[in-house]
Amino acid sequence: MKFMVVWKITPGHYKAAVERFLKTGAPPPAGGKTLDRWHVPGSAQGWHLIEASGPEELAEHAFEWGDVITLEIHPVVEDAAAGAAAQKVLGK
Protein backbone atom coordinates (compact mmCIF):
# COMPACT_ATOMS: atom_id res chain seq x y z
CA MET A 1 0.00 0.00 0.00
CA LYS A 2 1.26 3.49 -0.79
CA PHE A 3 1.01 6.47 1.52
CA MET A 4 1.67 10.11 0.73
CA VAL A 5 3.10 11.77 3.81
CA VAL A 6 2.70 15.54 3.69
CA TRP A 7 5.14 17.09 6.14
CA LYS A 8 5.61 20.61 7.42
CA ILE A 9 8.20 21.79 9.92
CA THR A 10 6.50 23.27 12.96
CA PRO A 11 7.32 26.90 13.77
CA GLY A 12 10.43 27.24 15.89
CA HIS A 13 11.81 23.82 14.91
CA TYR A 14 13.31 24.51 11.48
CA LYS A 15 16.96 24.15 12.48
CA ALA A 16 16.35 21.03 14.60
CA ALA A 17 14.34 19.36 11.82
CA VAL A 18 16.94 20.10 9.14
CA GLU A 19 19.79 18.92 11.38
CA ARG A 20 17.96 15.64 12.07
CA PHE A 21 17.23 15.19 8.36
CA LEU A 22 20.89 15.74 7.49
CA LYS A 23 22.07 13.40 10.26
CA THR A 24 19.63 10.53 9.62
CA GLY A 25 18.53 10.96 6.02
CA ALA A 26 14.96 10.62 7.31
CA PRO A 27 14.55 6.95 6.41
CA PRO A 28 11.09 5.43 6.10
CA PRO A 29 9.70 3.52 9.08
CA ALA A 30 10.87 -0.06 9.65
CA GLY A 31 9.25 -2.27 7.04
CA GLY A 32 8.51 0.69 4.77
CA LYS A 33 10.19 1.81 1.57
CA THR A 34 10.73 5.34 0.28
CA LEU A 35 9.45 5.58 -3.30
CA ASP A 36 10.26 9.28 -3.63
CA ARG A 37 10.48 12.49 -1.64
CA TRP A 38 10.02 16.13 -2.61
CA HIS A 39 10.90 19.39 -0.86
CA VAL A 40 9.54 22.86 -1.62
CA PRO A 41 12.66 25.02 -2.08
CA GLY A 42 12.84 27.85 0.43
CA SER A 43 10.01 26.55 2.56
CA ALA A 44 9.42 24.16 5.42
CA GLN A 45 7.23 21.61 3.68
CA GLY A 46 7.30 18.65 1.35
CA TRP A 47 6.04 15.17 0.52
CA HIS A 48 7.34 11.65 1.17
CA LEU A 49 5.84 8.76 -0.80
CA ILE A 50 6.19 5.57 1.24
CA GLU A 51 5.21 1.99 0.48
CA ALA A 52 4.23 0.05 3.60
CA SER A 53 2.08 -2.90 4.51
CA GLY A 54 -0.29 -0.76 6.55
CA PRO A 55 -0.84 2.42 8.53
CA GLU A 56 0.70 0.95 11.69
CA GLU A 57 4.17 1.41 10.19
CA LEU A 58 3.40 5.06 9.47
CA ALA A 59 2.27 5.62 13.06
CA GLU A 60 5.82 4.85 14.19
CA HIS A 61 7.18 7.34 11.64
CA ALA A 62 4.80 10.01 12.94
CA PHE A 63 6.00 9.50 16.51
CA GLU A 64 9.67 9.65 15.44
CA TRP A 65 9.24 13.07 13.81
CA GLY A 66 6.26 14.52 15.68
CA ASP A 67 8.35 16.76 17.90
CA VAL A 68 9.64 18.85 14.95
CA ILE A 69 7.14 18.40 12.09
CA THR A 70 3.44 17.89 11.53
CA LEU A 71 2.41 15.01 9.30
CA GLU A 72 -0.65 14.26 7.23
CA ILE A 73 -0.71 10.65 6.07
CA HIS A 74 -2.90 9.72 3.10
CA PRO A 75 -3.30 6.30 1.46
CA VAL A 76 -2.97 6.77 -2.31
CA VAL A 77 -3.55 4.76 -5.50
CA GLU A 78 -2.31 5.27 -9.06
CA ASP A 79 -4.53 6.50 -11.90
CA ALA A 80 -5.12 2.98 -13.24
CA ALA A 81 -6.52 1.73 -9.93
CA ALA A 82 -8.64 4.87 -9.43
CA GLY A 83 -9.95 4.58 -13.00
CA ALA A 84 -10.81 0.90 -12.56
CA ALA A 85 -12.74 1.67 -9.37
CA ALA A 86 -14.63 4.50 -11.06
CA GLN A 87 -15.43 2.31 -14.05
CA LYS A 88 -16.71 -0.47 -11.78
CA VAL A 89 -19.01 1.89 -9.87
CA LEU A 90 -20.16 4.02 -12.80
CA GLY A 91 -20.26 1.18 -15.31
CA LYS A 92 -18.54 3.14 -18.06
ABEGO torsion letter per residue (X at the ends): XBBBBBBBBBBGAAAAAAAAAAAAGGBBBBGBBBABBBBBBGBABBBBBBBBABAAAAAAAAAAAAAABBBBBBBBBBAAAAAAAAAAAAGX
